[in-house]
């Protein structure tokens, strides 16, 4: 019997450890981040679906500049009709520790009035960072997931035709300086500021790797790392795999006022309260009539507008919500009100103001 209890306890501990969060799931190393790159270029080879140059003069100017750089002089005042060319923006993300020669996928998006980029080729385009420096060069054939067809004034389209991808279409040309391998300390930045999680992470790191970590605030943890590069990489690998445990999420309700979406986490609870919900409908009908004077009168025929306004208020009963300690009970209690998602936004705000909703409301 004792042996069975020990086996069950070991099984429970294994299951608990399997659900524990690791350092890499809760934090990231300071300085290890991606950098956004953007560039302006031209897509050529389109089958008559490019920019209408009369409405996008910058496309013509870009072609003239490109041809000038290639040693071709375009006569001034020439009326160029470039139906096979489209002006585009090229975007990508430069990952951390990228080295020259590393390929990157790029996204190409039309900024003019091109109907489609399907079948086009992106010509050599420099990609710049926020500092104005060139970090990559992009060029290649586009892959457009959409399709479209036109005939006899009718048209059909599937997905988006003004945006495409060039897999491995960019090549890294410049290295972004990184301070991770410099200095005695590295810093961990929590994905969400939380003093409890920061304290637990420090205790977990010090318990696994020795007294090397200290919390600077509720978001940043400073860790002493070896100075040798090989030892530092191995140390950081062990560091990011340290198990911290499952963090306690703060009770929160996210409300999207534009779409009426309501999302709440498992920590939301409800105290007993009573809710009265009803709908108010206002209907306005306008009727146009003609007022015509007598035949011998000196008046004129005029039109008048009569408005009929009706207000209907649906009677809403009082619904008592019991105390709910888990998400399933909260959802069941709110469904008992019978409100639409749009009405639920106002009900949740009123419950929060009354102190019955134990959660933080966030409107996005």
Secondary structure, DSSP 8 states (H G I E B T S, - for coil): -HHHHHHHHHHHHHHHHHT--BHHHHEEETT---EEEEEEEEEE--SS-S--TTT-HHHHHHHHHHHHHTT----TT-----TT-EEEEEEEEE-TT--TT-EEEEEEEE-S--S--TT-EEEEEEEE-TTS-EEEEEEEE-B---EEEEETTEEEEES-SSEEEEEEEEEE-S-----TTSSSEEEEEESS--HHHHHHHHHHHHHHH-S-EEESSSSEEEEE--SSHHHHHHHHHHHHT-B--------EEEEETTTTEEEE-TT-EE--EEEE---EEEEEEEEEEEE---TTSS---EEEEEEEEEEEE----EEEE--B-SHHHHHHHHHHHT--HHHHHHHHHHHHHHT-EESEEEE-
